[in-house]
C-alpha cells in the first residue's frame, strides 16, 4: 500500500509532466503554466486577463488538451443568453414532458472565451456552477463532472465592448493570472514551432481524469499548521484596514489562499505547507478580490502591490510544526 509520502511524490511528478507538456505551447511562461495547474489541483477556477494575442486561450486549451477530460469552449458575446451557457428545457411531444438539454457548461473544463464581452446577466449564470459545482434547472439539481474547472479569459476592461465582472463573480475565481508578452527568445521559439500550424492541436494527453481526481484528493490531505492558518487570517485582516482599499479580502479569499497553498506545497513534493507557499500564492489568489479606492487607482496602485504590502506588515511565523 502506498504511503502518503509516495502520493505527494507522485503529485509532484505528475505536475512536472503536465507543465512540461503545456510548455510546448506556452513558451517562456513556466510560472503562469505552473499556477494554472496548481489552480486545477486546488479545485479552483482561473481567470486570465491580458491584451489580445498573448496566449490566454492557448493556455486554457493546452491545459484541457494535456488531460483526458471533456472540455467545451463558450465564446462570450453581447447577445449570449444564460440558457446558451447552462442549457434549456425543451418540450418532447412524444413523452409530453419537458426535457433539460445540457449546455456547454457540463464538461470537466469549460473555457469561457472573452467572458467580459457578455452581459452581467449571462456572466452571473456561472455563479452557482462555479461555487457549488451544481446547476439547478426546473427544480432538479444537476451535478457537475469531477474534476470541474472554469477557465475564463478577458481583455482589459478599458477596451471597447467589455463589461466589468461583478465583484461576486470575481470572488469565485481562485486565481487571476496575466500571461504577458513573451521574451524575444520565447517569441522566436513560438515562430519556429508554430510556423507549420497550431501546436495545441498536436498535444497528446499525459494524465487521465482519474489521475487528476486522485491528485486533488491527495492535495486535501496536505497538512497546514495552526500558525500558518493564523498567518493567512492576519494577511486578510491587514487588507481590511488599508486606507488604499475600499474592500479588503473576504473569508472566502482566506479559504482560497489556504487551498492554493496546499496545492502549491503538493506540487513541490511536500506533505505540509510552509510560509513560502502562502507568500507565493497570495498575490495571484487575493489581488483580484480587493477593490481600490479611486485615488489609489489614480496613483497607479495595483491589487497585487497592496497584497504584497499587507504581507510585509504581518510577521512570518517561525514555527510551522504540524500534527
C-alpha positions in Angstrom: 0.0 0.0 0.0 1.4 3.4 -1.0 2.3 5.8 1.8 1.1 9.4 1.9 4.7 10.5 1.1 4.5 8.3 -2.1 1.3 10.1 -3.0 2.8 13.5 -2.7 5.9 12.4 -4.7 3.5 11.2 -7.4 1.7 14.5 -7.4 4.9 16.5 -7.8 6.0 14.2 -10.7 2.7 14.5 -12.5 2.6 18.3 -12.1 6.0 18.4 -13.8 4.8 16.2 -16.6 1.7 18.4 -17.1 3.7 21.6 -17.1 6.2 20.2 -19.5 3.5 19.1 -21.9 1.8 22.5 -21.8 5.2 24.2 -22.2 5.3 23.0 -25.9 2.5 25.6 -26.5 3.2 28.3 -23.8 6.9 29.0 -24.2 8.7 31.2 -21.7 5.9 31.3 -19.1 6.7 28.5 -16.7 5.3 30.3 -13.6 2.0 31.0 -15.4 1.7 27.4 -16.5 2.5 26.1 -13.1 0.0 28.4 -11.4 -2.7 27.2 -13.8 -2.0 23.6 -12.8 -2.0 24.4 -9.1 -5.4 26.1 -9.6 -6.7 22.9 -11.1 -5.4 20.8 -8.1 -7.0 23.2 -5.7 -10.4 22.7 -7.4 -10.4 26.4 -8.3 -11.4 28.4 -11.3 -9.0 30.5 -13.3 -9.3 34.0 -14.8 -6.8 35.0 -17.4 -6.6 38.7 -18.2 -4.4 40.3 -20.9 -4.5 42.1 -24.2 -5.5 40.0 -27.3 -2.9 37.7 -28.8 -0.8 36.9 -25.7 -1.8 33.3 -25.4 -4.7 33.3 -23.0 -6.9 30.9 -25.0 -3.9 28.8 -25.9 -3.1 28.3 -22.2 -6.6 27.2 -21.5 -6.6 24.8 -24.5 -3.2 23.4 -23.6 -4.4 22.6 -20.1 -7.5 20.9 -21.4 -5.6 19.0 -24.2 -3.0 17.7 -21.8 -5.6 15.8 -19.7 -8.1 13.2 -21.0 -11.0 15.3 -19.9 -14.2 16.6 -21.6 -13.9 20.3 -22.4 -16.2 22.8 -24.0 -15.5 26.3 -25.3 -18.0 29.1 -24.9 -17.4 32.2 -27.0 -19.0 35.0 -24.9 -20.6 37.7 -27.0 -23.0 40.6 -26.1 -26.0 38.6 -27.4 -25.2 35.4 -25.5 -28.1 34.3 -23.2 -27.8 32.5 -19.9 -29.5 29.4 -21.4 -26.8 29.3 -24.1 -24.4 28.5 -21.2 -26.4 26.4 -18.8 -28.9 24.6 -21.1 -32.6 24.8 -21.9 -35.7 22.8 -21.2 -37.4 21.6 -24.4 -40.8 20.1 -24.7 -40.8 16.5 -26.0 -44.0 15.8 -27.9 -43.5 12.0 -27.7 -43.2 11.9 -23.9 -45.3 15.1 -23.4 -42.7 16.2 -20.9 -40.1 18.9 -20.7 -36.5 17.6 -21.1 -33.5 19.5 -20.0 -30.8 19.8 -22.7 -27.5 20.4 -21.0 -25.5 23.3 -22.2 -21.7 23.6 -22.7 -21.1 24.2 -19.0 -21.4 20.5 -18.5 -17.8 19.5 -19.0 -14.7 18.9 -16.9 -13.0 22.0 -18.2 -15.1 24.9 -19.5 -13.3 27.6 -21.5 -15.1 30.9 -21.3 -13.5 33.0 -24.0 -13.7 36.8 -23.5 -16.1 36.4 -20.7 -16.4 40.2 -20.1 -17.9 40.7 -23.5 -21.2 39.1 -22.3 -23.8 41.0 -20.3 -23.7 40.8 -16.5 -26.8 38.6 -16.6 -25.1 36.0 -18.7 -21.9 36.2 -16.6 -24.0 35.5 -13.5 -25.3 32.3 -15.0 -22.0 30.8 -14.0 -22.1 31.8 -10.3 -23.9 28.7 -8.9 -22.0 26.4 -11.1 -18.6 27.8 -10.0 -19.3 28.0 -6.3 -21.4 24.9 -5.7 -20.5 22.6 -8.6 -24.2 22.1 -9.3 -26.8 23.6 -11.5 -30.5 24.0 -10.7 -32.9 23.7 -13.5 -36.7 23.1 -13.3 -36.4 22.1 -9.7 -33.8 19.5 -10.5 -30.2 19.8 -9.2 -27.6 18.6 -11.8 -24.1 17.7 -10.6 -21.0 18.9 -12.5 -18.4 16.4 -13.6 -15.3 15.9 -11.5 -12.8 17.5 -11.8 -14.6 20.7 -12.8 -12.8 23.9 -13.7 -13.9 27.1 -15.4 -11.0 28.8 -17.3 -12.2 32.3 -18.4 -10.3 34.8 -20.5 -10.9 38.5 -20.6 -9.4 41.6 -22.2 -8.6 44.7 -20.1 -11.8 46.4 -19.1 -10.8 49.7 -20.8 -11.1 48.0 -24.2 -14.2 48.7 -26.2 -17.2 46.4 -25.8 -16.3 44.9 -22.4 -18.2 44.8 -19.2 -16.8 44.8 -15.6 -17.2 41.4 -14.0 -19.3 41.7 -10.8 -17.4 41.5 -7.6 -19.4 38.4 -6.6 -18.2 36.6 -9.7 -14.6 37.8 -9.4 -14.6 36.3 -5.9 -15.4 32.9 -7.4 -12.2 32.7 -9.3 -9.4 31.1 -7.2 -6.7 32.9 -9.3 -6.3 35.7 -11.7 -3.3 35.5 -13.9 -1.7 37.7 -16.5 0.1 35.9 -19.3 2.1 39.0 -20.6 4.2 39.3 -23.6 6.9 36.6 -24.2 10.6 37.4 -24.2 12.3 37.8 -27.5 13.8 34.3 -27.4 10.5 32.8 -26.4 8.7 34.6 -29.2 11.3 33.4 -31.7 10.6 29.8 -30.4 6.9 30.4 -30.9 7.5 31.3 -34.5 9.7 28.3 -35.1 7.3 25.7 -33.5 4.1 27.1 -34.9 5.0 28.0 -38.4 3.6 24.7 -39.6 0.3 25.2 -37.7 -1.0 25.3 -34.1 0.9 23.2 -31.6 -2.2 22.9 -29.3 -3.8 20.6 -31.9 -0.8 18.3 -31.7 -0.8 17.9 -27.9 -1.5 14.5 -26.5 -2.9 13.9 -23.0 -0.4 12.9 -20.3 -2.9 12.4 -17.5 -6.4 10.9 -17.2 -9.4 12.3 -15.3 -8.8 9.7 -12.6 -5.2 10.8 -12.2 -6.3 14.4 -11.6 -9.1 13.3 -9.2 -6.5 11.3 -7.2 -4.1 14.3 -7.1 -6.9 16.5 -5.9 -7.7 14.1 -3.1 -4.0 14.0 -2.1 -3.8 17.8 -2.0 -6.7 17.8 0.5 -4.5 15.8 2.9 -1.6 18.3 2.9 -1.1 19.5 6.5 -1.1 23.1 7.4 0.0 24.3 10.9 -2.3 26.5 13.0 0.4 29.2 12.9 0.1 29.3 9.1 -3.7 29.4 9.3 -3.3 32.5 11.6 -0.8 33.9 9.1 -3.4 33.7 6.3 -6.0 35.3 8.5 -3.6 38.1 9.5 -2.9 38.9 5.8 -6.6 39.1 5.1 -7.3 41.2 8.1 -4.5 43.6 7.2 -6.1 44.3 3.8 -9.4 45.3 5.6 -7.7 48.3 7.3 -5.6 49.6 4.4 -6.6 53.2 3.5 -6.0 52.5 -0.2 -8.6 49.8 -0.2 -12.4 50.2 -0.3 -12.9 46.5 0.1 -10.5 44.0 1.7 -10.1 40.2 1.4 -13.2 38.3 2.5 -13.2 35.0 4.4 -13.8 33.2 1.1 -10.5 34.7 0.0 -8.7 33.3 3.1 -10.1 29.9 2.3 -9.0 30.2 -1.3 -5.4 31.1 -0.2 -5.4 28.0 2.1 -6.4 25.7 -0.7 -3.9 27.2 -3.1 -1.1 27.0 -0.6 -1.8 23.3 0.0 -1.8 22.6 -3.8 1.5 24.6 -4.1 3.1 22.5 -1.4 2.0 19.3 -3.0 3.3 20.4 -6.4 6.6 21.0 -4.7 6.6 17.5 -3.3 5.9 18.5 0.4 3.1 17.0 2.5 2.9 20.2 4.6 2.6 23.9 3.9 5.5 26.4 4.5 5.3 30.2 4.7 6.8 30.4 1.2 3.7 28.6 -0.2 1.4 31.2 1.2 3.6 34.1 0.1 3.9 32.7 -3.4 0.1 32.2 -3.8 -1.2 35.3 -2.1 -0.8 37.9 -4.9 -2.5 35.7 -7.6 -5.2 34.5 -5.2 -6.0 37.7 -3.4 -5.2 40.7 -5.7 -8.5 40.4 -7.7 -10.6 40.2 -4.6 -9.8 43.7 -3.3 -11.3 47.0 -4.5 -9.1 50.0 -4.6 -10.1 53.5 -3.6 -10.5 55.9 -6.6 -7.5 58.0 -5.5 -5.3 54.8 -5.2 -6.2 53.8 -8.7 -5.3 57.3 -9.9 -1.9 56.9 -8.3 -1.3 53.7 -10.2 -1.6 51.3 -7.3 -2.5 47.7 -8.1 -4.2 45.0 -6.0 -1.1 42.8 -6.2 1.1 45.6 -4.9 -1.2 46.2 -1.9 -1.4 42.5 -1.1 2.4 42.3 -1.0 2.4 45.3 1.3 -0.1 43.6 3.5 2.1 40.5 3.7 5.1 42.7 4.7 3.1 44.1 7.6 2.4 40.7 9.1 5.1 38.7 10.9 6.0 35.4 9.2 5.5 32.5 11.7 8.8 30.9 12.7 7.3 27.6 13.9 5.1 25.7 11.4 5.1 22.3 13.1 2.2 20.1 12.1 0.5 17.0 13.6 
